[in-house]
Amino acid sequence: MTIQQHLDDHFKNNEVKFNNCPFCDTDSEFIFITGKTKTRSGDPFFFVKCENCGASAGSHNHVGGAIDNWNIRESGETANG
């Protein structure tokens, strides 16, 4: 499965919300998720990034995990509940 297929599959089956950037407070419409492939294993990994300041959250091997990494705040609250 390609990176794009992983993303399409996740967005097709889940309602996704992004919190604003915790560093520059850029609105969630400028937050995006992307993926890359690990060189050695060929496994995909995903991360969320702010287009304004370049901040990103920890990568994850699942799309949903990368979104959770972005949305989690110190308070434990997330955009997805």
C-alpha positions in Angstrom: 0.0 0.0 0.0 1.4 3.4 -0.9 1.6 6.4 1.5 -1.3 8.1 -0.4 -3.4 4.9 -0.1 -2.8 4.8 3.7 -3.9 8.5 4.0 -6.9 8.1 1.7 -8.1 5.0 3.5 -7.8 6.7 6.9 -9.6 9.9 5.8 -12.3 7.9 4.1 -13.2 6.0 7.2 -12.6 8.6 10.0 -13.5 12.1 10.8 -10.2 13.9 11.3 -9.7 17.2 13.2 -6.4 18.9 13.9 -5.7 21.2 16.8 -4.1 24.5 16.0 -0.4 24.6 16.1 0.8 24.7 19.7 3.8 26.9 18.8 2.4 29.6 16.5 -1.4 29.0 16.9 -1.8 28.7 13.1 -5.3 27.6 12.3 -5.9 23.9 11.7 -6.6 24.4 8.0 -2.8 25.0 7.6 -1.9 21.7 9.4 -1.2 18.7 7.2 -0.2 15.1 7.5 2.3 13.4 5.3 4.2 10.2 5.1 7.5 8.7 4.1 8.9 5.2 3.7 11.7 3.9 5.9 14.8 3.3 3.9 15.7 -0.1 5.2 12.4 -1.8 6.0 10.2 0.0 3.4 7.6 0.5 6.1 5.6 3.7 6.1 5.6 6.3 8.8 3.5 9.4 9.1 3.7 12.8 10.8 1.7 16.0 11.1 3.3 19.4 10.3 2.4 23.1 10.5 2.8 24.9 7.2 3.5 28.2 9.0 6.3 27.5 11.4 7.4 24.0 10.4 6.6 22.4 13.8 5.9 18.7 13.7 4.8 16.0 16.1 6.4 12.6 16.6 6.1 10.2 13.7 4.0 7.1 14.0 3.6 4.0 11.8 -0.2 4.6 11.6 -2.0 7.6 10.3 -4.2 7.8 13.4 -1.3 7.6 15.7 0.5 10.5 14.0 -2.7 12.6 14.2 -3.0 11.7 17.9 0.6 12.7 18.5 -0.2 16.2 17.0 -3.4 16.7 18.8 -2.4 15.7 22.3 -1.7 18.6 24.7 -0.2 18.7 28.2 -3.7 18.7 29.6 -4.4 15.4 27.9 -7.1 16.9 25.7 -7.3 16.1 22.0 -9.2 17.5 19.1 -10.7 14.1 18.4 -12.0 13.7 22.0 
